[in-house]
Amino acid sequence: MVPVLLQFGPIALYSFGAMLALAFLAGGAIVGNQLEVRGLDRRHASSIVWWAAIGGIVGSRVLSLANDWAQFLESPLTFVVSGAGFVWYGGLIGGFLSVSLYIWTRALPYFAVADCVAVGLVLGQAIGRVGCQLAGDGDWGHVSALPWAIAYTRAIFDWEYPAGVLVQPAPVYESLMYSLIFLFLFERSRDPARQPEGTLLFAYLGLTGLARFLVEFVRIEPRLWLDLTEAQWIGLASMAAGLIGILWLRRRSAWVSVLASLALVTLGCTGPKTAPAFVAQDLDGQAVTLAQHRGKVVFLNLWTTWCPPCRREMPAMQRLAEKLEGEGFVMLAVSEDDSVDDVRAFVEEMGIGFPVLIDSTGTVGRAYGITGYPETFIIDREGKQMARFIGPRDWTDPQVERDLRTLIDEGRWVRGPDGN
């Protein structure tokens, strides 16, 4: 144990605080990475971390107050301002509520962002438990004779055992389990399209609930009903929420297919909606409107240079544009970057030959109601929005080319409004 990492006179760097700071930094970096993978703005990551920190502190103190109500009544001011009395699950609930509020107020896709947070959060937990081990904050386990059992003689929390007594290093167990969960979730997150949004969130709830439930068997904690601790009961609730969530996502996927079919029938009766008009500038500063392309099938793609999925699909878009050039078809890529120079450099690097437009204000994206980058809209010769593709696609798929040719030649869109 190393409760104090560095000491400069009266100034001390405590290991728990250092690990907590590292946990927030590492978790925030992972959240930013996950947002980029999904075509969302990674700048949301820093705000999410702040909201999680504030909500987590409030939530942990509220649950601590509920657990030690008598102590609070005895000395309310001391209880509130002291550095003790933080409960992890209270922090999790408080952070969950505050981050959810942030996601809703920013009109972000809830489950997509929650998946990003889940991956970063479990890494933060793994690092945080290292801080618990270094500081010796009372999270250790029962007395043990195992070869790896240790004594927390320099713990910041009162170590009351006599010399020679060893206990199980419960924080180490928990950190290892969270690390394994992180690796599992991170591997699953590398291709978000292979699972419904929300899968990683519910997997996080189930797996971390199980990890905490198991580690509580070796920790010294007050037992409640059926000889289980408070954390175990909350862990069971977390596991149940994770399982129910996964089952719900599977059922929802089935319902989405049904609703898409109904949407096709509805569109067949009422007709597709008119695509929102817009004006944007090309790289030479000339105004380009959607209206001037009336009479052509328009492939409208909204993207940014900092979006990895956007970068990956651009070469396939270029090949598609080359195949359909001169056939009553035009491809427009509207960048919502702030810097024209960045976009111009990107276009030159990728060898893009189709028109690239700039909309740094995000007006076009708001008009089309995009949830992230990239998103693609197929607009027919009469200006009707026939389909919307959320996320990247393999535009080299021969079936995509055939379907677009059918729309160009016959005016029929044979896919659904969601592009499937």
N, C-alpha and C positions, 0 to 999 in steps of 0.2 A: 504493500500500500504506500502511496505517495500522496498524502492529503494536500501538501503544498509543493507545487512544481518549482517555483522561483520565489525568492524573498529579497527585496531591496529595502532594507530598513523596515519602516512600518508598512510598506506596500508588499502584499503577497499575491501571487497568482495561484489560486486554488485549482486543483486538478478537476474537481467536479465542474466548476464554472468554465474551465478551458474546454472540457469535453462537451459541455452543453453548447458552448459557442460553436465548436467544430461540428456538432450534430446539426445545428441550424444551418451552417454554411453548406455542409455536404448535402443535407436534405434539400435545401433551396436550389443547389446546382442540379441535382437530379430532377427536381420539379421543372426547372427551366429546360433541361434536355428533353424531358417527356412532352412538354408543351410544343417544342419545336418539331418533334417527331410527328405530332398530330396536326402540324400546320397552324398552331396557335402562337400568339405573341409571347415569347419567353419573358418579356418584361413584367408579366403578371406574377412571376415567381416571387420576386422580392416583396410585393404587396401581400401575397398569400402567406409568406413566412411571418410578416409582421402581424397580420390578423390572427394567425394560428398562435403566435406567442402571447398576444394580449388575451385572446379567448381562453387559451390554455391556463394562463396564470389565474384568471378569474374563476374558471371552472374548477381548478385544483383546490383553490382556497374555499370555494363553496362546499365541495364534498368534504374537505378537511373540517370545516365548521360543523357540518352535519354529524361527522364522526366524533367530534370532541365538543359537543354543545355545552357540557358542564364547564369545561375549561374556558370556553368563550364567555360564558355568563360570569365566571369568576373574575376575568380580566379582559374585557373586550378589546381595549386599545392595544394591549400587549400582544394579544393573539393576532390582531390584524397587521400590525407593523413588524412583527418578528419575522425572521427568515425561515422559520420552520413551518410545518403544517401544509406540505404540498402532496396531493394524492394524484398518482398518474392517471387513473381512469377519469377522475374529475377533469383533469387537463385535456384528456382526449375528447371528452364530450363537449367541453367548452370550446376547444379549438375547432371541432367539427362544426359546431353551430356558427361560429364566427366566420370560418372560411366559406361555409354554405351561403351565408349572407353576402359575402363579397362576390361569390360566383353569380348569385341571382341579381345583385345590383349592377353587375357589369354585363348582364345578359350573355354570359358564356355558356357553352354546352355543359350542363352540370356533370353528367357521368363521365364525359371525356376528361374534364379537369380533375374530378375526384379520383380517377384512375392515376393521373399524374401525381397527385398528392400522396396517394397510398404508397407508391413506390419510394418516394422520397422520405415519407414518414417512417417507414420500417427501418430504413438505413439510419435515420436519426436516432431511433430507439436503440439500435445495436451499439452505436457510438455512445449514447447516453449511459447505457449500462456499464460501459467501460469506466466512465466517470464514477459511477456508484462503487465499482470495485476498487478504484484507486483511492477514493475518499473514505470508504468504509462507512456508508451512511445508514447502516442498520438493516440492509437488505440481505444479509447473510442467512445461511440455513442452519439446520440442526447440527448438534455435536456429531462428529464423524471420525472414523479411523481410516477413511479412504486415503490412498497415497497422495491425492491432490488436495486434501483438506488443508485449510490454513487458519491462522489466528490473526484477527484484525486488531492487533495491539495498539496501532496508531490511528484507529478510526476516529472520525469526527463525531460519530455517534458513540455513546457510552459503551465500552467493552467491559463487561462485568464478569467475564469468565476468569478462573484462576489460571496461572501459568501452566502451559502444557496442553491446554484444551484447544482442539481444532474443530472447525465447523466447515460445512459444505459451502463453496463459493457460488452461491445462487446467482449473483449478477453475471458471472462468467457463463453459466448455463444459458441464461436468458439472452445474453449478447450473441452467443453462438447460434441459438435458434432463430433469432431475428435476422442474423446475417444470412442464414440459409433461406429464410423466407424472402429476403431482399433479392438474393440471386435468382430464385424461382420467379418472382414477379418481374424482375428486370429482364429476364430472358423472354418472358411472355409479352413484355411491353415492346419488344423490338419490331413487332409487326402488328400494330393495333387492329388492322383490318380482319385478322383471323378470329376475333372474338367480339361479342357485343360490348358496347361501351358500358362500363360499370362492373365488368367481370373482375378486374384487378381490385377494385374497391371491396367487393364482397369476398373475394379470396383473401384479401388482407384481414378483414374482420374475422373470418373463420380461422385462419392459420394463426394469427397473433392471439386470438382468444384461446385457442388450444395450447399455444406455447405458455401463456400465463397460467392457465389452469394446471398444467403439468408442473411448472416450476414451483407453484405454491405448496406442493406436497413436501418440499424440502425446506421451505422458508418458515421462519418463526413468525406467525401471524395469528391473531385471535380467530378462533373458530366460531362460526355462526350456526346456522341451521344445517343439520345432517353432517356435521363435522367439516364443513367447507368454509373457506374464508370469504370475505366480501369480494376480493379480487376474483376468486374462483366462480362465484355466482355471476359477476359481471362478465367474466370470460365465457361462461356458458351462454349468456345472453348474446355475446358477440358471435360465438360460433353459430347459434341459431339464426341470427340476423344474416350472417354470411351464407348459410345454406339456403335460407328462404330467398335471399336475393339472387343467388345463382339459378335456382329453380324458376323464379319470376322472370329473369332475363330470357331463359329458354322459352317460356310460354309467350313472352312478349315478342320474341323473334317470329314465332309462329303466327301471332296476331298481325304483325307488321306485313307478312306476306298476304294475309287475307285482306287487310286494309288497302294494300297496293293494288290488289285485284279489283276491289271496289272502286278505287280511284280511277282505274282504267275505264270501268263502266260509266262512272260519273263524267269523266272527260269526254267519253263518246257521246254523252247526251248534251252536255253544256258547252263542250269545246274548251281547249286550253286557254289560259289567260294571256293577255298581251304582255310581252316583256317590257319592263320599265325602260323608258327612254333615258339616254345619258349622253353626256359630252365629256370627252377627255382629250388630253394633248398627246401627240406622238412625240418621239424623241427629238424631232426638229421644232417642236413648239407649235405645231399646227393642230387646230381643233378637229376632232373626229367624233362623229355622232353615230348612234345606232341607226338612225333613220336613213342615213345616206347609203346603207347597205340593204335597204328594203329590196326584195326581189332575189336575195341570196339566202342560202342557209348559213347562219352565223354560229360559229363555235366560240363562245365567250368564256374565257378562263380568267379567274381572279387569283392573284398570287403575290408573293413577295420574294426578294432575293435571299432573305434569311431563313426561308422555309425549306428544310431538306426535302420533304416530299415533292415540293414544287420543282426543285432542281432536278430530282430524279425523273419526273415525267416529261420534262421539257424536250429531250431528244426524241421521244416517241411522238410528241405533238408535232415536232418539225417534220418527221417522216410522214405523218398523216397529212399535214398541210401540203407537202410536196406531191403526194398521190392525188389529192382532190383539187389541186390548183386549176383554175380555169373551168371548173364545172359548176358554176353557180354557187360557189362555196367560199367563205372567208373565215379565217381564224383570227380572233382578236384576243391578245393577252393583256389584261389591265393590271398593272403593278400598283400596289398601294404602299410602295416605299416612299420615304421622304426625300431621298437623294436621287436625282436624275442621273448623276455621274455613276452611281453604283449600278443602276439599271443598265445604262449604256455599256459599262464594262462587262456586265453579266451577259448581255446580248452578244457582244463580240466574242466572249470566251466560249459560249455555247454554240455559236454559229447559227443564230436564229434568223430566219428570213421572213417570217410572217409579221404583221404589224404588232408592235408592242406599244401600249399606251400607259400614261402616268396619271394616277389619281391619288395624290398624297393625302387628300382630305378624307378618303374612305367613303365618298359620296356614293359611288357605284355599288360598293359592297353593301352599304346600308339599304340602298334601293332594292337590292336583290335579296336582302335578309340573310347574308352568309353567316355561318357559324365559325368558320375558320378558313385556313388555306391548305391546299387549293380547293376551289369549287368551280365547276364547269356547267355552263348552261347551253342547251341546244335550242336555237331559235329558227323557226321555219321562214320561208320566203315572205309570208304575210306578217311577220313580226310577232308570232305567237310562241310563247315559251313551251317547248315540247318536253323537255327533260332537264333534270338537275342532278349532277353527279357530285356527291360530297366526298372529298378526299381524292387522292391520286388514283389514276387508272392506267392500265396498259393499253395505250392508244394504238399499239401495233397489232392488237387482236384483229384478225381478218373479219370477224363478225361485226365489230364496230364499224369498219370501213363499209361493209355491205349494207348495214342498217342506215348509215349516213347517205350512201348512194341511193337507197330506196327513198329517203326523205327528199333528196335533191331531185330525183327523176320523177317520182310519183306523188310527192307531197304527203307520204304516209310515214309516221313514226311507229315502228313495230315493237318498240320497247315500252316499258312503263314510264311514268313521270319521274321515277327515282333512278332511271337509267338502266333498270334491270328488266 
